[in-house]
Amino acid sequence: MKRRLSIGLAVVLLLAVVAVIVWGPDGDESTAQGTDLTTVRGVIGSEKLAFFSDKRVADAFAKHGLKVEADTAGSRQIASMDLGKYEFAFPSSSPAAQRIQRDHKVTGVHTPFQSPMAVATFEPIVNLLSANGIVRKGAGDYQVLDIAKYLELAQKGTRWDQLPGNTAFPARKNVLVTTTDPRESNSAAMYLSIVSFVANGNNVVSTPEAETKVLPAVSKLFIDQGYTQNSTEGPFEDYLAAGMGKTPMALIYESQFVDRLVRADGSIRPDMRLLYTAPTVYSKHTLVPLKPNGDQVGRLLATDPELGKLAATFGFRTGDPRLFADVVAAAKAPVPADLVDAVEPPSFETLERLLDAVKKQY
């Protein structure tokens, strides 16, 4: 009798263990091992890797039966690579997405979040440039780098130590925004969109004649920097770690700065400031679905409140402005709710020609 009871208890225990594994502790079917998830593979811009790698994001997709796996590549590279093994492509710019959409005959895309380009700098630099009329107040409670006046300085090859009244940063190097390599990086292409617009008389470059007109001015902004890195994380990390001496101004995505503020990890120090360029360009993260499961990923990113809130915690502006507003308010991040002075980038083909022309100047 005792032996039968022991065997019975052992069977019950075994069944209980199996039930926990299959159904999970809360009585719901568990997807912890991924056995019930559909794997969806895509290629994304590297600045979104932290978002897709976050466990909270993976869990949010799992609730919809998906396991999203992503490779990374530059937006220009994504637009021209073989996408046969992927179910979605998620570059960081609308021109690259338009090229993919056209080449693969895709009728609809998703733009779940975006980020304006900005300049990470320091309070002494802001004060110095303000005194020289290069930084001014924006349309809201934020400050902007006046690109037209900045271009005037850059074309003359003005050094920091030649700025009148400069006692805060008398460096013997040119007044230049540090960018990434225009041959590799989407953020450099967005910078090219901004400066080419201003150099073209505040018009989007759209003709070969305009390309020829702006090329000398925009090329100089890149060539005079010397060595540039391939990813926006490079100059931003230099800005955070090495400070004003190495990187007085770094072109970044706004999302990078906001992400660090939200983390509250101490990497954004009290003297660090965020400027917006006037005009600026929004880097529109556009998902191009190549297969039905990829379309589901795009729809979830654009409509699921949990995924939207998580994207906002990584500094991205989502389709629901309240999500970003709530996150920055909680983090006391000094960023505007909206930017008025924003322009569109040139077409993918125009950008490619401009970038190739800059490349030949190296």
C-alpha positions in Angstrom: 0.0 0.0 0.0 2.8 2.4 0.9 4.6 1.5 -2.3 1.5 2.3 -4.4 1.1 5.6 -2.6 4.8 6.5 -3.2 4.4 5.7 -6.9 1.2 7.7 -7.1 2.8 10.7 -5.4 5.8 10.5 -7.8 3.5 10.5 -10.8 1.5 13.5 -9.5 4.8 15.4 -8.8 6.0 14.6 -12.3 2.8 15.8 -13.9 3.0 19.0 -11.8 6.5 19.7 -13.1 5.4 19.1 -16.7 2.4 21.4 -16.2 4.6 24.2 -14.9 7.0 23.9 -17.8 4.2 23.8 -20.4 1.8 26.3 -18.9 4.1 28.5 -16.8 3.6 29.7 -13.2 0.6 31.9 -14.0 -1.5 29.3 -15.9 -0.7 30.7 -19.3 1.1 28.7 -22.0 4.8 29.3 -21.6 6.9 30.5 -24.5 10.1 30.7 -22.4 11.8 28.0 -24.5 10.5 29.6 -27.7 8.8 26.3 -28.8 5.5 28.1 -29.6 7.0 31.2 -31.1 7.4 32.0 -34.8 10.8 33.3 -35.6 10.9 36.4 -37.7 14.3 37.6 -39.1 15.1 41.1 -40.2 18.0 43.4 -40.8 18.1 46.7 -38.9 20.2 49.8 -38.4 22.7 49.3 -35.6 21.3 52.1 -33.4 18.2 49.9 -32.8 20.1 46.8 -31.7 19.8 47.7 -28.0 16.1 48.0 -28.4 15.7 44.6 -30.1 18.1 42.9 -27.7 16.2 44.1 -24.6 14.4 41.3 -22.8 11.3 43.4 -22.2 11.0 43.9 -26.0 11.5 40.2 -26.6 8.8 39.4 -24.0 6.4 41.9 -25.6 6.8 40.2 -29.0 6.4 36.8 -27.4 3.0 37.8 -26.2 2.0 37.9 -29.9 3.7 34.6 -30.7 6.8 36.1 -32.3 10.5 35.8 -31.7 12.3 38.6 -33.6 15.9 38.1 -34.6 17.8 40.9 -36.2 21.1 41.4 -38.0 22.6 44.9 -38.2 23.9 46.9 -41.2 24.2 50.5 -42.3 21.1 52.0 -44.0 22.9 52.5 -47.3 24.1 48.9 -47.1 20.6 47.6 -46.3 19.2 49.4 -49.4 21.6 47.6 -51.7 22.2 44.2 -50.1 20.5 40.8 -50.9 17.5 40.7 -48.6 16.3 37.2 -49.6 16.8 35.6 -46.2 15.0 38.4 -44.3 11.3 39.0 -43.6 11.7 42.7 -43.0 14.2 45.5 -43.5 14.4 48.3 -41.0 16.8 51.1 -42.1 17.2 54.4 -40.2 16.2 56.7 -43.0 13.2 57.2 -45.3 15.3 57.5 -48.5 16.9 54.1 -47.9 13.4 52.6 -47.1 12.0 54.1 -50.3 14.7 52.5 -52.4 14.0 49.1 -50.7 10.2 49.5 -51.1 10.6 50.3 -54.8 13.1 47.5 -55.6 11.1 44.9 -53.8 7.7 46.2 -55.0 6.4 46.7 -51.5 3.1 48.6 -51.3 3.1 49.6 -47.6 5.6 50.4 -44.9 5.6 51.2 -41.2 7.3 54.2 -39.5 7.0 53.3 -35.8 9.5 55.8 -34.5 11.9 58.6 -35.5 14.6 60.7 -34.0 15.8 64.2 -35.0 19.4 64.9 -35.6 21.1 66.9 -32.8 24.5 68.1 -31.5 25.8 67.0 -28.2 28.0 69.7 -26.7 29.0 71.5 -23.5 27.8 74.6 -21.7 31.1 76.6 -22.3 30.7 75.8 -26.1 27.1 76.9 -26.1 27.9 80.2 -24.3 30.8 80.9 -26.7 28.8 80.2 -29.8 25.8 82.1 -28.5 28.1 85.2 -27.9 29.1 84.9 -31.6 25.6 84.6 -32.9 26.0 80.9 -34.0 23.7 79.4 -31.3 20.3 81.0 -30.6 17.0 80.2 -29.0 14.8 77.9 -31.0 11.0 78.2 -31.5 10.5 76.6 -28.1 12.4 76.2 -24.9 15.5 74.9 -26.5 18.6 76.2 -28.3 19.7 75.6 -31.9 22.9 75.7 -33.9 22.3 78.1 -36.8 23.6 76.0 -39.8 23.9 79.0 -42.1 26.2 80.9 -39.7 28.0 77.7 -38.9 28.7 77.2 -42.6 30.1 80.7 -42.9 32.7 79.9 -40.2 33.5 76.5 -41.6 34.1 77.8 -45.1 36.6 80.3 -43.8 38.4 77.6 -41.9 37.8 79.5 -38.6 39.6 78.0 -35.6 38.1 77.9 -32.1 40.9 80.2 -30.8 40.0 82.8 -33.4 36.5 83.3 -32.1 36.2 86.7 -30.4 36.2 86.6 -26.6 37.1 82.9 -26.4 38.7 82.1 -23.1 36.8 78.9 -22.4 38.0 76.8 -25.3 41.0 78.4 -27.2 41.7 75.2 -29.2 43.8 75.4 -32.3 41.5 73.4 -34.5 38.7 74.3 -36.8 35.2 74.9 -35.6 33.5 71.7 -36.9 30.8 69.3 -35.8 32.3 65.8 -35.4 30.3 63.4 -37.6 30.7 59.8 -38.7 32.1 58.7 -42.0 29.8 59.7 -44.9 30.9 56.7 -46.8 29.4 54.3 -44.2 27.0 56.0 -41.8 23.3 57.1 -42.0 23.8 59.9 -39.5 26.5 61.4 -41.8 24.0 61.2 -44.6 21.4 63.0 -42.5 24.0 65.7 -41.7 24.6 66.0 -45.5 20.9 66.4 -46.0 20.9 69.3 -43.5 23.9 71.2 -44.7 23.2 70.7 -48.4 19.7 72.2 -47.9 21.2 75.3 -46.4 24.0 75.5 -49.0 21.4 75.2 -51.7 19.6 78.4 -50.6 17.3 76.6 -48.2 16.0 74.2 -50.8 16.2 70.4 -51.0 18.9 69.4 -53.5 17.0 67.7 -56.3 19.0 68.4 -59.6 22.5 67.7 -60.8 23.1 71.4 -61.0 22.3 71.8 -57.3 24.5 68.9 -56.4 27.4 70.5 -58.2 26.7 73.8 -56.5 26.7 72.5 -52.9 29.5 69.9 -53.2 32.5 72.1 -52.4 30.9 73.4 -49.2 29.6 70.1 -47.9 32.7 68.2 -48.8 34.9 70.5 -46.7 32.8 69.8 -43.6 33.8 66.1 -43.8 37.3 66.3 -45.2 38.5 68.9 -42.7 37.6 66.5 -39.8 40.3 64.0 -40.7 39.6 60.5 -39.4 35.9 59.8 -38.8 34.3 56.7 -37.3 31.7 54.3 -38.9 29.0 54.4 -36.3 27.3 57.2 -34.4 28.1 55.4 -31.2 31.8 56.2 -31.8 31.8 60.0 -31.6 29.0 59.9 -28.9 31.2 57.6 -26.7 34.1 60.0 -27.3 31.9 62.9 -26.2 30.9 61.1 -23.0 34.3 59.7 -22.1 36.9 62.2 -23.4 34.9 65.4 -23.0 35.2 68.8 -24.5 38.9 68.7 -25.4 38.4 65.9 -28.0 34.8 66.4 -29.0 33.4 69.9 -28.4 30.5 69.1 -30.8 29.2 65.7 -31.9 26.4 65.0 -34.3 24.1 62.4 -32.8 20.6 61.1 -32.8 18.5 62.8 -30.2 17.5 59.3 -29.0 21.1 58.6 -27.9 21.2 61.5 -25.5 17.7 60.9 -24.2 18.4 57.2 -23.7 21.3 58.1 -21.4 19.2 60.6 -19.5 16.5 57.9 -19.0 19.0 55.4 -17.8 20.2 57.9 -15.2 23.6 56.2 -15.2 25.6 59.4 -14.7 27.1 59.4 -18.2 25.3 62.8 -18.9 27.1 65.3 -16.7 25.7 68.7 -15.5 27.8 70.7 -18.1 26.6 68.6 -21.1 24.1 70.2 -23.4 22.0 69.1 -26.4 21.6 71.5 -29.3 19.3 71.0 -32.3 20.4 72.0 -35.8 18.4 74.8 -37.5 17.1 73.3 -39.7 17.1 69.7 -38.6 16.2 66.4 -40.3 14.2 63.6 -38.7 15.8 60.2 -39.1 12.7 58.2 -39.8 13.1 54.6 -38.8 11.0 52.9 -41.5 10.3 49.2 -41.6 9.8 47.6 -45.0 7.9 44.3 -44.8 9.2 41.7 -47.2 7.0 38.9 -46.0 3.7 38.7 -44.0 5.4 38.0 -40.7 7.6 41.0 -41.2 4.5 43.1 -41.8 3.2 41.8 -38.4 6.4 43.0 -36.7 5.9 46.5 -38.3 2.3 46.7 -37.3 3.1 45.7 -33.7 5.9 48.3 -33.4 3.5 51.0 -34.7 0.4 50.1 -32.7 1.3 48.0 -29.6 1.3 50.4 -26.6 3.8 48.3 -24.7 6.3 48.3 -27.5 5.7 52.0 -28.1 6.5 52.8 -24.5 9.6 50.7 -24.6 10.8 52.5 -27.8 10.3 55.8 -25.9 12.5 54.6 -23.1 15.2 54.2 -25.6 14.8 57.8 -26.7 12.7 57.3 -29.8 9.8 59.5 -30.7 6.8 57.3 -31.5 3.5 57.6 -33.3 1.9 58.5 -30.0 3.7 61.7 -28.8 2.4 61.2 -25.2 4.7 58.2 -24.8 7.8 60.1 -25.5 6.5 63.1 -23.5 5.9 60.9 -20.4 9.3 59.3 -20.6 11.2 62.6 -20.9 9.1 64.2 -18.2 9.9 61.4 -15.8 13.6 61.6 -16.6 13.5 65.5 -16.5 15.1 65.4 -19.9 15.4 69.0 -21.4 14.0 68.1 -24.8 11.2 69.8 -26.8 7.9 68.2 -27.5 8.1 69.2 -31.1 10.6 70.8 -33.5 9.3 73.3 -36.0 12.3 73.9 -38.2 12.6 70.4 -39.8 13.2 69.7 -43.5 13.1 66.6 -45.7 16.2 64.8 -47.0 16.9 64.5 -50.7 15.9 61.4 -52.6 17.9 58.2 -52.1 19.5 58.6 -55.6 20.5 62.3 -54.9 22.0 61.4 -51.6 23.9 58.5 -53.1 25.4 60.8 -55.8 26.3 63.4 -53.2 27.9 60.8 -50.9 29.8 59.3 -53.7 31.1 62.7 -54.8 32.2 63.4 -51.2 33.9 60.0 -51.1 36.0 60.9 -54.1 37.3 63.9 -52.3 39.0 61.7 -49.6 
